[in-house]
Amino acid sequence: MRGNMKAAVVEGPGSMTIMDVPIPLVKEETVLIKVLACAVCGSDIRILDTGNDRVKYPAIIGHEIAGEVVEIGRGIDNFKVGDRVSVGADVPCGRCSWCQNGMGNCCDKNYAMGYQFQGGYSEYCLLEPMVMRYGPLCIIPEGLEPEEAALAEPLACCINGLERAFFTPGKSVLVIGAGPIGILLTGLARIFGASVTMLCDINPERLAMAGSFKADYMVDLVADDLTKRVMDVTGGKGFDLVFTACLSPVAQEQAVNVVAKRGFVNLFGGLPKGTRDIMINSNFIHYREAYITGSHGSTPRQHAMAVNLLASGRIDASGLITHRFPLDEIHRAFDVVRKQTGLKIMVLPNG
């Protein structure tokens, strides 16, 4: 396919411009997709505002992608023109020990869509050979809308978080942070068999947007003391699994104080550059024999699992989509995310 396409090009920290750029040329073992939806992630905002060492300018970012195959390069035989696909973020290199053992999100190269590879804030996106060989790429099942399929990426990250915290049915789950990730973590915990769930936030408006993903207990952290509320609910035991789905060192410190004996604290949300170090009472971990874990990104296996959960209706992500913007209005989309006045914000490059 020849000609130009419209794209949101990041030219450097603080600078993103809508411009016409050449449509990427299809090469051997590549696929060109028409981008049907690309959801905004908080990391996209951070890339724009402060940069990222993995992103070289000028760059097209965006990694929560759904699209339609429009052209196929030589050597591709498992996709055809017209296929609708969900594309995740983390792309295994396929060569390091992590990738070869199914842990591509820990890849030494740390490749990702919207970072080293062109992202989804453009009318068309080229899926490079590494993406086609090893990446998180699934055909969208019939009945699943592209906008929802784009949310397989954050949902897969939540699946990874639950796995890293060794979730099993019957465990109690506390999530601090009622943004899209916190809401999805709560929904997953419930359908996977959590005994009790609690969702907390300092913003009551965010809690009100949880909709069908509401937890058994919804806690306004301005009005309620987290530790007291947790101990009241759990009879002084604390929660088996505690997730920090927000960018707050205070939340990470609080999480340690409310985890149960032999429970898991999962530091899901990474802290921005320049954030102070957290301070915890290590004796609390010691005497409770508790664990602190982290989770980052997801694997292709988890992405495929997320697509299946969405397609089956076990996770209905449609209620999380609060705003839709054409590519020309991507700055407005980013502002909604910054102000936290919505949940999942969709950019529709061709809509």
C-alpha positions in Angstrom: 0.0 0.0 0.0 1.4 3.3 -1.1 0.7 6.9 0.0 0.5 8.8 3.3 -1.4 8.2 6.5 -2.3 10.4 9.4 -0.3 9.8 12.7 0.3 11.4 16.1 4.1 11.8 16.0 6.0 12.4 19.3 8.9 14.6 18.3 10.3 14.9 21.8 9.2 15.3 25.4 6.1 17.5 25.5 5.7 17.6 21.7 3.2 15.5 19.8 1.9 16.6 16.4 -0.7 15.2 14.0 0.9 15.0 10.6 1.0 13.0 7.4 3.7 10.4 7.2 4.3 7.6 4.7 2.3 4.4 5.2 4.9 1.7 6.3 6.0 -0.6 3.4 5.2 -4.2 3.9 8.3 -6.4 3.9 9.0 -10.1 4.3 7.3 -11.5 7.4 5.4 -8.3 8.2 1.7 -7.5 8.3 0.1 -4.1 7.8 -3.0 -3.4 9.9 -5.6 -0.6 9.7 -5.8 0.6 13.3 -9.5 0.4 14.5 -8.9 1.4 18.1 -6.0 2.3 20.4 -6.7 2.9 24.0 -4.7 5.4 26.1 -2.5 4.1 28.8 -0.9 6.2 31.6 2.5 5.1 30.3 1.7 6.9 27.0 1.3 10.1 28.9 4.6 9.6 30.7 6.4 8.9 27.4 5.0 12.2 26.0 5.6 14.2 29.1 9.0 13.0 30.3 10.3 10.6 27.6 11.5 7.0 27.8 14.9 5.5 27.1 13.3 2.9 24.8 11.6 5.4 22.6 13.6 7.1 19.9 12.2 10.3 18.3 10.3 10.9 16.2 8.0 8.1 17.4 4.5 6.8 17.1 3.4 5.5 20.4 0.3 3.6 21.7 0.2 -0.1 22.6 -3.4 -1.2 23.4 -4.3 -1.9 19.8 -7.0 -3.6 17.7 -6.9 -3.5 13.9 -7.7 -5.2 10.6 -5.2 -6.8 8.4 -4.9 -5.0 5.1 -1.7 -6.3 3.6 0.5 -9.3 4.2 4.2 -9.8 3.4 5.8 -12.9 2.0 6.3 -15.7 4.6 3.1 -15.1 6.5 0.6 -17.9 6.2 -1.3 -17.8 9.5 -3.2 -14.5 8.8 -5.2 -13.2 5.9 -6.4 -9.9 4.7 -9.6 -9.0 6.6 -8.6 -10.7 9.8 -9.3 -8.5 12.8 -6.5 -8.7 15.4 -5.8 -7.7 19.0 -2.2 -6.6 19.6 -0.5 -6.5 23.0 2.5 -4.6 24.2 5.4 -6.7 25.3 7.2 -8.5 22.4 9.6 -11.3 23.4 12.9 -11.4 21.6 12.5 -15.2 21.4 16.2 -15.8 22.2 17.0 -14.9 25.8 16.4 -17.4 28.6 13.3 -15.5 29.8 11.6 -15.6 26.4 12.5 -19.2 25.8 10.9 -20.1 29.2 7.6 -18.3 28.6 8.5 -15.2 30.5 8.7 -12.7 27.6 7.7 -9.8 29.7 11.0 -10.2 31.5 12.9 -10.2 28.2 16.4 -8.8 28.4 15.7 -6.6 25.4 12.4 -5.4 26.7 10.8 -4.8 23.3 7.3 -3.4 23.1 4.7 -1.9 20.7 4.7 1.8 21.0 8.3 1.8 22.3 10.9 0.3 19.9 8.1 -0.7 17.5 5.6 1.7 15.9 2.5 2.0 17.9 -1.2 2.4 17.3 -1.8 6.2 17.2 -1.8 6.2 13.4 -4.2 5.1 10.7 -2.0 2.1 9.8 0.6 0.1 11.8 3.2 -2.3 10.6 3.7 -5.5 12.6 7.4 -6.3 12.4 8.8 -9.9 12.0 9.5 -10.2 15.7 6.0 -9.3 16.5 4.7 -11.8 14.0 7.0 -14.6 15.3 6.8 -14.1 19.0 4.4 -11.2 19.9 1.1 -11.0 21.7 -1.1 -11.2 18.6 -4.5 -12.8 18.4 -7.4 -12.9 15.9 -10.4 -11.2 17.4 -13.3 -13.8 17.8 -16.6 -13.0 16.2 -18.8 -10.9 18.4 -16.0 -9.1 20.1 -15.8 -5.4 19.2 -12.4 -4.0 18.3 -12.6 -1.4 21.1 -13.0 -4.1 23.7 -10.4 -6.3 22.0 -7.9 -3.4 22.4 -8.4 -3.8 26.2 -6.9 -7.3 26.1 -3.5 -5.6 26.7 -4.3 -4.1 30.2 -6.4 -7.1 31.1 -3.5 -9.4 30.3 -1.3 -7.3 32.6 -3.9 -7.8 35.4 -3.8 -11.6 34.7 0.0 -11.4 35.2 -0.5 -9.5 38.4 -2.8 -12.2 39.8 -0.4 -14.9 38.8 2.6 -13.1 40.3 0.6 -12.8 43.6 -0.2 -16.6 43.4 -3.9 -16.1 43.5 -6.1 -19.1 44.1 -9.9 -19.3 44.6 -11.0 -18.4 48.1 -8.3 -15.8 48.7 -9.3 -12.3 49.9 -8.2 -9.4 47.6 -7.7 -5.7 48.3 -7.0 -3.3 45.4 -5.7 0.2 46.1 -6.5 2.4 43.2 -9.8 2.5 41.3 -8.6 3.4 37.8 -9.0 1.0 34.9 -6.3 -1.4 36.1 -7.7 -1.5 39.7 -11.2 -2.1 38.4 -10.1 -4.9 36.1 -8.1 -6.5 38.9 -11.2 -6.5 41.0 -13.3 -8.0 38.3 -10.8 -10.7 37.6 -10.5 -11.6 41.3 -14.3 -11.9 41.6 -14.8 -14.2 38.5 -11.8 -16.3 39.5 -13.3 -17.0 42.9 -12.0 -14.5 45.5 -13.8 -14.9 48.9 -14.1 -11.1 49.4 -12.9 -8.1 47.5 -12.2 -4.5 48.5 -11.5 -1.6 46.1 -10.1 1.7 47.5 -9.3 5.1 46.1 -8.8 8.7 47.3 -11.2 9.9 44.6 -14.9 8.9 45.3 -15.8 9.7 41.7 -13.5 7.0 40.4 -15.1 4.5 42.8 -18.5 5.5 41.4 -17.4 4.7 37.9 -16.6 1.0 38.7 -20.1 0.0 37.6 -20.5 -3.8 37.4 -16.9 -4.2 38.6 -17.7 -3.0 42.1 -16.0 -4.9 44.9 -17.8 -6.2 48.0 -16.4 -3.2 49.8 -15.8 0.2 48.2 -13.7 2.4 50.4 -13.2 6.2 50.1 -9.7 6.6 51.5 -10.3 10.3 52.3 -13.3 9.4 54.5 -12.1 6.1 55.9 -8.9 4.9 57.5 -7.6 2.0 55.4 -6.0 0.0 58.1 -9.0 0.2 60.4 -11.5 -0.6 57.7 -9.4 -3.6 56.5 -9.1 -5.0 60.0 -12.8 -4.5 60.7 -13.7 -6.4 57.5 -11.1 -9.2 58.0 -11.4 -9.7 61.7 -7.9 -8.4 62.2 -6.3 -10.8 59.7 -5.6 -8.5 56.8 -6.1 -9.4 53.1 -4.4 -12.4 51.4 -3.6 -10.4 48.3 -3.0 -6.6 48.2 -2.5 -4.8 44.9 -1.3 -1.2 44.5 -2.8 -0.2 41.2 -1.8 3.4 41.5 1.4 5.6 41.3 1.6 6.3 45.0 4.4 5.5 47.5 1.9 6.0 50.3 -0.3 3.3 48.9 2.7 0.9 48.7 3.5 1.6 52.3 -0.1 1.1 53.4 -0.3 -2.1 51.5 2.4 -3.7 53.6 0.4 -2.8 56.8 -2.8 -4.6 55.7 -1.5 -7.8 54.2 -2.3 -11.1 56.0 0.1 -13.7 57.3 1.8 -15.4 54.4 -0.1 -12.9 52.1 1.2 -11.2 49.0 1.6 -7.5 48.3 1.8 -6.9 44.6 3.4 -3.6 43.5 1.5 -3.4 40.3 1.8 0.3 39.5 5.3 1.5 39.0 6.3 4.9 40.5 7.2 7.8 38.3 10.8 9.1 38.0 11.8 11.3 40.9 9.3 9.7 43.4 10.7 9.2 46.9 11.7 5.8 48.1 9.1 3.9 50.1 9.6 3.2 53.8 8.2 0.0 55.3 8.4 -1.8 58.6 10.4 -4.9 57.6 9.5 -6.7 60.8 5.9 -6.7 59.7 6.9 -8.7 56.7 9.3 -10.8 58.8 6.8 -11.9 61.5 3.9 -12.3 59.2 6.0 -14.3 56.7 4.5 -12.2 54.0 5.7 -11.6 50.5 6.3 -8.5 48.4 6.1 -9.1 44.6 6.0 -7.0 41.5 4.4 -7.5 38.1 5.2 -5.8 34.8 3.5 -6.2 31.5 2.3 -9.6 30.3 3.1 -12.5 28.1 1.6 -13.6 24.8 -0.1 -16.5 26.7 -1.7 -14.1 29.1 -2.8 -11.8 26.2 -4.5 -14.8 24.5 -6.2 -15.6 27.8 -7.4 -12.0 28.0 -8.9 -12.1 24.5 -10.8 -15.3 25.4 -12.1 -13.8 28.6 -13.4 -10.8 26.7 -14.9 -12.8 23.9 -16.7 -15.2 26.3 -18.3 -12.3 28.1 -16.8 -13.3 31.5 -15.2 -9.9 31.5 -17.4 -7.2 29.9 -15.0 -4.4 29.3 -17.5 -2.2 27.3 -18.5 -0.4 30.5 -15.0 0.7 31.1 -14.9 2.8 27.8 -16.0 6.2 28.8 -14.6 8.4 26.0 -13.9 8.1 22.3 -11.8 10.6 20.2 -10.7 10.8 16.6 -6.9 10.9 16.1 -7.1 14.6 15.5 -8.3 15.1 19.1 -5.7 12.9 20.7 -4.5 15.8 23.0 -8.1 15.9 24.4 -7.9 12.2 25.0 -4.7 12.5 26.9 -6.1 15.4 29.0 -9.0 13.2 30.1 -6.6 10.6 31.3 -4.5 13.2 33.1 -7.5 14.7 34.8 -8.9 11.2 35.7 -12.4 12.2 34.5 -12.9 8.9 32.7 -11.7 5.3 32.7 -10.6 3.8 29.3 -10.2 6.4 26.6 -10.3 5.2 23.0 -8.5 6.9 20.1 -10.1 5.8 16.8 -7.6 6.7 14.0 -10.0 5.6 11.2 -13.3 6.3 12.9 
